Amino acid sequence: MNESKLISIYTLANRFEADLLMDALHREGVPAMLRSFEETAYDGLFVPQRGWGQIMVPEEYISEAHEVMTLLIQDLQLEGFDEESSEKAPSVWDELAEADT
């Protein structure tokens, strides 16, 4: 990443969301950094207050990153993905399996 200032653009709910969004950004060529709030000493005590983590991007990539993430989040919502549901949308798992090959 270059020397520009990193800006927090999204607060993550969990590791799964972090992996999906970071993968999408990297595939689109958007430099991004993941800042996790996991603290092993406190066993995730502060995650409900601060979120699981944040995605940070250089200032000049903010609009591009928002566009990529908005499209992915909308797709997940249309597919029925809900972090509270006990069964994730099967197509999300299929897409992840295909991405690994």
Secondary structure, DSSP 8 states (H G I E B T S, - for coil): --SS-EEEEEEESSHHHHHHHHHHHHHTT---EEEE---GGGTTTTHHHH-SEEEEEEGGGHHHHHHHHHHHHHHHHHTT--TTSSS--HHHHHHHHHHH-
